[in-house]
Amino acid sequence: MTTSQGSLFEQPPSQPRLVRREAITDEGLKHFQDAYPGQVITKQDLFYYVYGILHSPEYRKRYADTLRKELPRIPRVKTYEAFKAFSDAGRRLGEMHVNFDSQPIHEGVKVDYGKGPLTPEAFRVEKMK
């Protein structure tokens, strides 16, 4: 039996270059949908909920010991309103993280890194450690 193998980097013409894969399983989505009956929750809502929870200072403080040892566990909050608040916060935070270079500069913020004024020369590497 002979098989034709192409180049390692050759893309087969029948497959698209990018394939979207979701990290949220159907079972995971159902777990959260069951907690808030009558509410519409999408995989995207759940993704941003997780993003918001993982960036929550309260979550990081409460589960600090556990997070050092194992993968994070994502709790269900008591109400759909709280779920929606974390999802919305995660969505805004994700937008800021992805488009960090186009975010407005907040008035009155000063960057102090201990080496004088912030200039391009200030970022020159003097010694690698």
Secondary structure as UniProt FT lines:
FT   TURN            8..9
FT   TURN            13..14
FT   HELIX           26..35
FT   TURN            37..38
FT   HELIX           43..54
FT   HELIX           57..62
FT   HELIX           64..69
FT   HELIX           80..98
FT   HELIX           100..102
FT   TURN            107..108
FT   HELIX           120..123
//
